[in-house]
């Protein structure tokens, strides 16, 4: 296996034939040792460090706050995330694809700004909404990027000048700047990502002082930072992956070190499990606990949540219902499959198969979702079908009873037909609706055996009740189980509604999976009085947490791009590193204030080249090592490669996964990766200068810093907002595909 120490230690026979070290006059080892001693790394916080951190923070604050309140209308995704913050203020439940932490911070900014939660963040801000303060609160997270970048680079052994240049680069990137100037989730995400990287770098510097106070402090803070970044957006999981990869590397090295006692090695494992798994997961779950505690008012977006959760929400429409489902009751059956909705039928027919009336799953409350329950056989008489087609038997519906489901609005019965395949999922059988006066309505295919599965404890009396008694409906004739297959019908004839089918698999008759289960979500019976069903329902945080996260996953995966249409907001990950297609954040008419999410080309292109060439660089060194012509001295390679691997690994892990995603992607998804890329580029410049041009250090710092500032200033009108005709801005289209003057892809 590959061994760093072996790579760094030349053999006796090759000492006289070593390739010269990449340095001009002085050993890099001596330079690095002297530089580290002079800079007090990792202690930091001497007078010089404080002054640089203060200067970077003030400069970054200027770029993020300058004219921040100029646009007095909700810009871009402010309409989404500002609205979510308002829902927290008025405590109304909502559903979104992102975890709650960053949105809770948006809500906090609205509370501090005195917002009462009535504005829906559409159009112009009313006088009572202090949107300037809300944007400044959000921008504060973007301001932290510069000092965090500086501190991170110092922990990775970079001298003051290059660390300060890294902080300046982060400050002078137009895309990182403009994304921090609005009420969005990206600034907190970037801040938490940068914080996680800094804590990892600090912990990395403490690795030789295992179980010291500093080691514990930075290990635990790394765990806290991972909990924060993962709770802001799921993109934060890539930071978790970075720390996880570094942790595996560390533990593997210790495993290979025979001098490490077993009990010490196990202690390292236990410490990391607590700090890097338990703590982040606890923080992640805590944000959802706060989310549930704050949002205590009902909204129809809560329909996918467990019934017990819904009954606890103020103003929910399902708690007050008749208790016993009986013959003559009208019910609305909800599938346990997320997105399948309610058992539904309408007058349209299947285009193939039986060509009878369709039975589908529909996600919205509708008159076509109501079915009248008719008990035809009691449970004790199911073995004999005599009398099954007779008149309905009065009384409550219980476990094992045979029922017919009459569709109220079309006068049809739910019908299982084992002679035809389901329209989409061919392994299942078709479910349709047959007219009450047809010959099919006299067959046993329209009868269903009721099987109650895991009811609420306080409803476990053998009878069917709304909300708390999940049902499995088994066809008496076909012996198949009614199910939501999880597939969608064709949009041309099935309107994209959920496919309802019947599974004749032997396993289906005992399955308790969500696709086979149904709950009476709505019960109408004028002969009974309504009761408070909430008193019978239980609610579990872990179950609610799991259901909500699963729904977030499903909703996120449903955000699929339409490749037949051009969307000015969407872009392909392949175009991101070289900024092929910057994003218009707002309308582009002459009277509007125009913001373009365009980065600093010097930083984007430079970091892209540095990151893309790094694997080639490592491959070249590996070839030299195998040919025994690599002359790294003691610990020189480790001093360089570990810091490079952390930064490049962060860039790669925050970028590469987007190629495997099927969901829509946007340019701002690249910004966390860009942050790592900018720091990695600075890291490469520092070491290249140290190796090949140590006397030109000051010139390199001045030229690159001045260039970054100049390019930022050049594009700043589109960062701070341009309210004049776009043609009045000259020289902004450095690449022909940039949609500055016109969007060529839309033509």
ChimeraX attribute file (.defattr): number of C-alpha atoms within 10 A of each C-alpha:
attribute: neighborCount
match mode: 1-to-1
recipient: residues
	/A:1	3
	/A:2	6
	/A:3	9
	/A:4	13
	/A:5	12
	/A:6	10
	/A:7	22
	/A:8	18
	/A:9	16
	/A:10	20
	/A:11	11
	/A:12	8
	/A:13	9
	/A:14	13
	/A:15	14
	/A:16	8
	/A:17	13
	/A:18	15
	/A:19	14
	/A:20	11
	/A:21	17
	/A:22	18
	/A:23	16
	/A:24	14
	/A:25	11
	/A:26	13
	/A:27	16
	/A:28	20
	/A:29	16
	/A:30	11
	/A:31	13
	/A:32	18
	/A:33	11
	/A:34	11
	/A:35	16
	/A:36	17
	/A:37	10
	/A:38	10
	/A:39	19
	/A:40	13
	/A:41	18
	/A:42	17
	/A:43	10
	/A:44	14
	/A:45	14
	/A:46	10
	/A:47	8
	/A:48	12
	/A:49	18
	/A:50	13
	/A:51	12
	/A:52	18
	/A:53	21
	/A:54	14
	/A:55	16
	/A:56	26
	/A:57	21
	/A:58	15
	/A:59	16
	/A:60	25
	/A:61	21
	/A:62	14
	/A:63	25
	/A:64	29
	/A:65	21
	/A:66	12
	/A:67	13
	/A:68	22
	/A:69	18
	/A:70	12
	/A:71	20
	/A:72	15
	/A:73	17
	/A:74	20
	/A:75	22
	/A:76	17
	/A:77	16
	/A:78	19
	/A:79	17
	/A:80	18
	/A:81	21
	/A:82	28
	/A:83	21
	/A:84	25
	/A:85	27
	/A:86	25
	/A:87	22
	/A:88	25
	/A:89	21
	/A:90	16
	/A:91	20
	/A:92	20
	/A:93	22
	/A:94	15
	/A:95	17
	/A:96	15
	/A:97	18
	/A:98	20
	/A:99	23
	/A:100	24
	/A:101	26
	/A:102	26
	/A:103	26
	/A:104	22
	/A:105	18
	/A:106	27
	/A:107	24
	/A:108	19
	/A:109	23
	/A:110	25
	/A:111	17
	/A:112	13
	/A:113	17
	/A:114	14
	/A:115	21
	/A:116	14
	/A:117	22
	/A:118	12
	/A:119	16
	/A:120	16
	/A:121	24
	/A:122	14
	/A:123	12
	/A:124	11
	/A:125	16
	/A:126	12
	/A:127	8
	/A:128	11
	/A:129	18
	/A:130	17
	/A:131	26
	/A:132	20
	/A:133	18
	/A:134	25
	/A:135	23
	/A:136	23
	/A:137	23
	/A:138	26
	/A:139	28
	/A:140	20
	/A:141	21
	/A:142	29
	/A:143	28
	/A:144	24
	/A:145	26
	/A:146	31
	/A:147	28
	/A:148	25
	/A:149	29
	/A:150	29
	/A:151	26
	/A:152	25
	/A:153	27
	/A:154	27
	/A:155	25
	/A:156	25
	/A:157	23
	/A:158	25
	/A:159	19
	/A:160	18
	/A:161	16
	/A:162	24
	/A:163	27
	/A:164	27
	/A:165	23
	/A:166	29
	/A:167	28
	/A:168	25
	/A:169	26
	/A:170	31
	/A:171	30
	/A:172	27
	/A:173	29
	/A:174	28
	/A:175	24
	/A:176	28
	/A:177	28
	/A:178	27
	/A:179	26
	/A:180	27
	/A:181	28
	/A:182	28
	/A:183	30
	/A:184	24
	/A:185	25
	/A:186	24
	/A:187	29
	/A:188	26
	/A:189	26
	/A:190	25
	/A:191	23
	/A:192	29
	/A:193	31
	/A:194	25
	/A:195	25
	/A:196	28
	/A:197	25
	/A:198	25
	/A:199	27
	/A:200	27
	/A:201	24
	/A:202	26
	/A:203	23
	/A:204	21
	/A:205	18
	/A:206	21
	/A:207	14
	/A:208	10
	/A:209	12
	/A:210	13
	/A:211	15
	/A:212	11
	/A:213	11
	/A:214	16
	/A:215	19
	/A:216	18
	/A:217	15
	/A:218	21
	/A:219	25
	/A:220	21
	/A:221	23
	/A:222	27
	/A:223	27
	/A:224	25
	/A:225	29
	/A:226	34
	/A:227	29
	/A:228	26
	/A:229	31
	/A:230	26
	/A:231	28
	/A:232	29
	/A:233	20
	/A:234	15
	/A:235	21
	/A:236	23
	/A:237	19
	/A:238	24
	/A:239	27
	/A:240	25
	/A:241	16
	/A:242	24
	/A:243	23
	/A:244	15
	/A:245	13
	/A:246	18
	/A:247	17
	/A:248	12
	/A:249	12
	/A:250	14
	/A:251	16
	/A:252	11
	/A:253	13
	/A:254	17
	/A:255	14
	/A:256	10
	/A:257	11
	/A:258	9
	/A:259	8
	/A:260	11
	/A:261	12
	/A:262	12
	/A:263	9
	/A:264	12
	/A:265	14
	/A:266	12
	/A:267	13
	/A:268	16
	/A:269	14
	/A:270	12
	/A:271	15
	/A:272	20
	/A:273	13
	/A:274	15
	/A:275	21
	/A:276	24
	/A:277	17
	/A:278	15
	/A:279	21
	/A:280	25
	/A:281	19
	/A:282	13
	/A:283	21
	/A:284	22
	/A:285	19
	/A:286	16
	/A:287	20
	/A:288	20
	/A:289	16
	/A:290	13
	/A:291	19
	/A:292	18
	/A:293	10
	/A:294	17
	/A:295	19
	/A:296	20
	/A:297	19
	/A:298	20
	/A:299	18
	/A:300	14
	/A:301	12
	/A:302	19
	/A:303	20
	/A:304	22
	/A:305	18
	/A:306	19
	/A:307	22
	/A:308	21
	/A:309	21
	/A:310	27
	/A:311	24
	/A:312	18
	/A:313	20
	/A:314	16
	/A:315	13
	/A:316	17
	/A:317	14
	/A:318	17
	/A:319	26
	/A:320	16
	/A:321	21
	/A:322	21
	/A:323	21
	/A:324	20
	/A:325	23
	/A:326	23
	/A:327	20
	/A:328	21
	/A:329	21
	/A:330	24
	/A:331	24
	/A:332	24
	/A:333	25
	/A:334	26
	/A:335	28
	/A:336	23
	/A:337	21
	/A:338	20
	/A:339	19
	/A:340	25
	/A:341	23
	/A:342	28
	/A:343	26
	/A:344	28
	/A:345	27
	/A:346	17
	/A:347	13
	/A:348	13
	/A:349	18
	/A:350	17
	/A:351	13
	/A:352	11
	/A:353	14
	/A:354	18
	/A:355	12
	/A:356	19
	/A:357	22
	/A:358	24
	/A:359	26
	/A:360	27
	/A:361	28
	/A:362	23
	/A:363	20
	/A:364	12
	/A:365	14
	/A:366	11
	/A:367	14
	/A:368	18
	/A:369	26
	/A:370	25
	/A:371	27
	/A:372	21
	/A:373	21
	/A:374	24
	/A:375	27
	/A:376	25
	/A:377	28
	/A:378	18
	/A:379	16
	/A:380	10
	/A:381	15
	/A:382	16
	/A:383	9
	/A:384	9
	/A:385	14
	/A:386	10
	/A:387	11
	/A:388	22
	/A:389	16
	/A:390	10
	/A:391	11
	/A:392	17
	/A:393	17
	/A:394	12
	/A:395	14
	/A:396	18
	/A:397	26
	/A:398	23
	/A:399	19
	/A:400	21
	/A:401	20
	/A:402	27
	/A:403	27
	/A:404	26
	/A:405	21
	/A:406	24
	/A:407	26
	/A:408	16
	/A:409	14
	/A:410	16
	/A:411	14
	/A:412	24
	/A:413	26
	/A:414	27
	/A:415	29
	/A:416	30
	/A:417	22
	/A:418	20
	/A:419	11
	/A:420	16
	/A:421	19
	/A:422	25
	/A:423	24
	/A:424	17
	/A:425	17
	/A:426	11
	/A:427	14
	/A:428	23
	/A:429	25
	/A:430	29
	/A:431	29
	/A:432	25
	/A:433	28
	/A:434	23
	/A:435	18
	/A:436	16
	/A:437	11
	/A:438	11
	/A:439	9
	/A:440	15
	/A:441	20
	/A:442	14
	/A:443	13
	/A:444	18
	/A:445	21
	/A:446	27
	/A:447	29
	/A:448	30
	/A:449	27
	/A:450	23
	/A:451	23
	/A:452	22
	/A:453	18
	/A:454	13
	/A:455	19
	/A:456	17
	/A:457	12
	/A:458	11
	/A:459	19
	/A:460	15
	/A:461	13
	/A:462	14
	/A:463	21
	/A:464	26
	/A:465	28
	/A:466	25
	/A:467	30
	/A:468	27
	/A:469	25
	/A:470	26
	/A:471	24
	/A:472	28
	/A:473	24
	/A:474	26
	/A:475	27
	/A:476	21
	/A:477	17
	/A:478	21
	/A:479	21
	/A:480	24
	/A:481	30
	/A:482	27
	/A:483	29
	/A:484	29
	/A:485	21
	/A:486	16
	/A:487	16
	/A:488	20
	/A:489	18
	/A:490	14
	/A:491	9
	/A:492	7
	/A:493	13
	/A:494	19
	/A:495	12
	/A:496	15
	/A:497	21
	/A:498	26
	/A:499	27
	/A:500	32
	/A:501	31
	/A:502	29
	/A:503	27
	/A:504	19
	/A:505	14
	/A:506	11
	/A:507	10
	/A:508	20
	/A:509	18
	/A:510	13
	/A:511	15
	/A:512	15
	/A:513	12
	/A:514	15
	/A:515	21
	/A:516	26
	/A:517	25
	/A:518	26
	/A:519	23
	/A:520	21
	/A:521	21
	/A:522	22
	/A:523	26
	/A:524	19
	/A:525	18
	/A:526	11
	/A:527	9
	/A:528	13
	/A:529	11
	/A:530	16
	/A:531	12
	/A:532	14
	/A:533	20
	/A:534	20
	/A:535	12
	/A:536	15
	/A:537	21
	/A:538	16
	/A:539	15
	/A:540	11
	/A:541	13
	/A:542	11
	/A:543	13
	/A:544	19
	/A:545	15
	/A:546	13
	/A:547	16
	/A:548	21
	/A:549	16
	/A:550	14
	/A:551	18
	/A:552	17
	/A:553	14
	/A:554	14
	/A:555	18
	/A:556	16
	/A:557	14
	/A:558	12
	/A:559	13
	/A:560	13
	/A:561	15
	/A:562	9
	/A:563	7
	/A:564	6
	/A:565	8
	/A:566	13
	/A:567	12
	/A:568	17
	/A:569	18
	/A:570	17
	/A:571	22
	/A:572	14
	/A:573	19
	/A:574	13
	/A:575	12
	/A:576	22
	/A:577	24
	/A:578	18
	/A:579	23
	/A:580	18
	/A:581	24
	/A:582	25
	/A:583	22
	/A:584	21
	/A:585	18
	/A:586	18
	/A:587	13
	/A:588	20
	/A:589	12
	/A:590	13
	/A:591	12
	/A:592	15
	/A:593	22
	/A:594	25
	/A:595	26
	/A:596	26
	/A:597	21
	/A:598	30
	/A:599	25
	/A:600	25
	/A:601	19
	/A:602	19
	/A:603	27
	/A:604	23
	/A:605	18
	/A:606	17
	/A:607	25
	/A:608	21
	/A:609	15
	/A:610	21
	/A:611	24
	/A:612	14
	/A:613	12
	/A:614	16
	/A:615	12
	/A:616	11
	/A:617	11
	/A:618	12
	/A:619	12
	/A:620	11
	/A:621	15
	/A:622	14
	/A:623	12
	/A:624	15
	/A:625	17
	/A:626	10
	/A:627	9
	/A:628	18
	/A:629	17
	/A:630	23
	/A:631	22
	/A:632	22
	/A:633	16
	/A:634	14
	/A:635	15
	/A:636	17
	/A:637	17
	/A:638	16
	/A:639	15
	/A:640	16
	/A:641	15
	/A:642	14
	/A:643	20
	/A:644	20
	/A:645	16
	/A:646	22
	/A:647	26
	/A:648	26
	/A:649	24
	/A:650	26
	/A:651	28
	/A:652	20
	/A:653	20
	/A:654	25
	/A:655	22
	/A:656	14
	/A:657	12
	/A:658	18
	/A:659	12
	/A:660	7
	/A:661	12
	/A:662	13
	/A:663	15
	/A:664	17
	/A:665	19
	/A:666	16
	/A:667	22
	/A:668	21
	/A:669	17
	/A:670	19
	/A:671	23
	/A:672	27
	/A:673	24
	/A:674	28
	/A:675	26
	/A:676	26
	/A:677	29
	/A:678	28
	/A:679	27
	/A:680	28
	/A:681	22
	/A:682	25
	/A:683	24
	/A:684	18
	/A:685	18
	/A:686	21
	/A:687	18
	/A:688	14
	/A:689	19
	/A:690	21
	/A:691	18
	/A:692	14
	/A:693	16
	/A:694	18
	/A:695	11
	/A:696	11
	/A:697	15
	/A:698	12
	/A:699	10
	/A:700	17
	/A:701	18
	/A:702	12
	/A:703	10
	/A:704	17
	/A:705	18
	/A:706	13
	/A:707	16
	/A:708	22
	/A:709	17
	/A:710	15
	/A:711	18
	/A:712	25
	/A:713	16
	/A:714	16
	/A:715	20
	/A:716	22
	/A:717	16
	/A:718	23
	/A:719	26
	/A:720	25
	/A:721	18
	/A:722	19
	/A:723	18
	/A:724	14
	/A:725	15
	/A:726	19
	/A:727	12
	/A:728	9
	/A:729	15
	/A:730	9
	/A:731	10
	/A:732	16
	/A:733	13
	/A:734	9
	/A:735	11
	/A:736	12
	/A:737	15
	/A:738	21
	/A:739	22
	/A:740	26
	/A:741	15
	/A:742	15
	/A:743	15
	/A:744	11
	/A:745	12
	/A:746	10
	/A:747	6
